[in-house]
């Protein structure tokens, strides 16, 4: 729906150095969120490496650090999600 807005929300996205490293933060930003992105530098070998939905500790720390409203962790191919607050 066109009336959905995330304005006023700070969201941390852990992209797991994977497939959604560009589209996930961009989509949330387009919806108005203040987006903080981590693990968004894929190099061809670091996908899911101590990050993403299988290793949420860095996401949890970043959510606390930046006082985010929510944290979203994807896995490398973006077919799994873990959400923290």
C-alpha positions in Angstrom: 0.0 0.0 0.0 1.2 3.5 -0.8 0.4 4.9 2.6 3.0 2.7 4.4 5.7 4.7 6.0 8.6 3.8 8.3 9.4 7.5 8.9 10.7 8.0 12.4 12.1 4.5 12.8 15.8 3.7 13.0 16.4 0.2 11.4 19.7 -1.7 11.4 20.0 -4.2 8.6 22.6 -7.0 8.6 22.9 -8.0 5.0 25.2 -11.0 5.7 27.5 -9.8 2.8 25.0 -11.4 0.5 22.4 -11.0 -2.2 20.3 -8.2 -0.6 23.2 -5.9 0.4 21.9 -3.2 -1.9 18.2 -3.8 -2.1 17.3 -4.3 1.5 18.7 -1.0 2.8 17.4 0.8 -0.2 13.8 -0.5 0.2 13.7 0.5 3.9 15.1 3.9 3.1 12.5 4.4 0.3 9.9 3.7 3.0 11.3 6.5 5.1 13.4 4.6 7.7 16.7 5.9 9.1 18.8 2.9 7.9 22.0 1.7 9.4 23.6 -1.1 7.4 26.2 -3.7 8.6 27.9 -6.5 6.7 27.1 -4.9 3.3 30.5 -5.4 1.7 30.5 -8.8 -0.1 33.8 -9.9 -1.6 32.8 -13.2 -3.0 34.0 -15.2 0.0 32.6 -13.5 3.1 28.9 -14.4 2.7 27.4 -15.4 6.0 30.8 -15.1 7.7 30.1 -14.5 11.3 27.1 -12.3 10.4 23.5 -12.4 9.2 20.7 -14.5 10.6 22.9 -17.4 11.6 25.2 -15.1 13.7 23.0 -12.3 15.1 25.4 -11.0 17.8 26.8 -8.1 15.7 23.3 -7.0 14.8 22.2 -7.1 18.5 25.3 -5.0 19.4 24.6 -2.4 16.7 20.9 -2.1 17.5 21.9 -1.2 21.1 24.8 1.0 20.0 22.7 3.2 17.7 19.5 2.9 19.8 17.6 1.5 16.8 13.9 0.5 17.0 14.5 -2.8 15.2 17.2 -4.9 13.7 16.8 -7.1 10.7 19.3 -9.9 9.9 19.2 -11.6 6.5 21.1 -14.7 5.4 23.3 -14.6 2.4 20.7 -15.5 -0.2 18.0 -13.4 1.6 15.5 -16.2 2.1 15.7 -16.2 5.9 15.2 -13.3 8.3 15.7 -12.8 12.0 14.3 -9.7 13.7 15.5 -8.2 17.0 14.5 -5.2 19.1 
